[in-house]
């Protein structure tokens, strides 16, 4: 029997398909504040770039604390010769699981900031439909968590609620692919 959504509402996604796009290396963060650095390094592994965490921190003069999309893009942390899009390329109303699903289909490597571990960056690896393509409770997102150094599988609706920031930022993400 389908659950009645009387209080929390019922998010319905357009028909989504299963897609995956996994970088060749999943790189663990080495410090408690370097989740964004680990995610960038993980995505850069797809381009055969393997900077060490120390050299990356030094090169971009990073200080302990969270690092958000605006700073990552301003400092050009992904380097040159890549197509990069982010949450700032879309109105807030378009920031949805559907958009991330579309970008996975287009072979972008995606990092997203979520509340999984308080203002924490993760790398999306795939979106998997189990039954009903429009029901987020029946689809899953696989992501890599660089803090725990492991892939995690969560329901799409759970990820959607975690994809926010306590400091009021947009639902942040950065998607990267070869030009």
C-alpha positions, 0 to 999 in steps of 0.5 A, a space after each residue: 500500500 502506498 504511503 499517504 503524504 499528508 504532512 511532509 508532502 510527496 516529491 514526485 520526480 519526472 521519469 528518471 533513468 539509471 545512470 552512473 559515472 564513476 571517476 577512476 580513483 576515490 580519494 579519501 580526505 586527509 584532514 577533517 576539513 578537506 572534503 571539498 579538496 578530496 572531491 576535487 582530487 577524485 574528479 581530477 583523477 578522471 583527467 589523469 591529474 593526481 595532486 597531493 592534498 598538501 600541494 593542493 592546499 598550498 597551491 590554492 592557499 586554503 585555510 581550515 573550514 568549509 569551502 564552497 562553490 563560489 571560492 572553488 570556481 573563483 580559484 579555478 581549482 579544476 584547472 583548464 580545458 574542462 567544461 564546468 557547470 555549477 549550481 550558479 548556472 541554474 535558478 534555485 527552482 531547477 536544482 533538483 535530483 532530475 538535474 543531477 540525473 541529467 548531468 550523470 547521463 551527460 557524463 559529468 563528474 559531480 560533487 555536491 554539498 549536503 548535510 550528510 556530515 554537516 556542510 559536507 561534499 560528496 561525489 555522486 557516482 550513480 542514480 539507480 531506479 528500482 521500481 517506479 521511475 517517478 517515486 524518489 522512495 524507489 530510486 537510489 543515489 550512490 555517492 562517495 563519502 571522502 570522510 569515511 572513504 566509502 561509497 554510500 547508497 541512499 534513497 533519492 528522497 533522502 539525498 534530496 532533503 540532505 542536499 542543502 546547507 545550514 548556512 543558507 547557501 544554494 543546493 551546491 554542486 559542481 559538475 565537470 567533464 572533458 571539453 
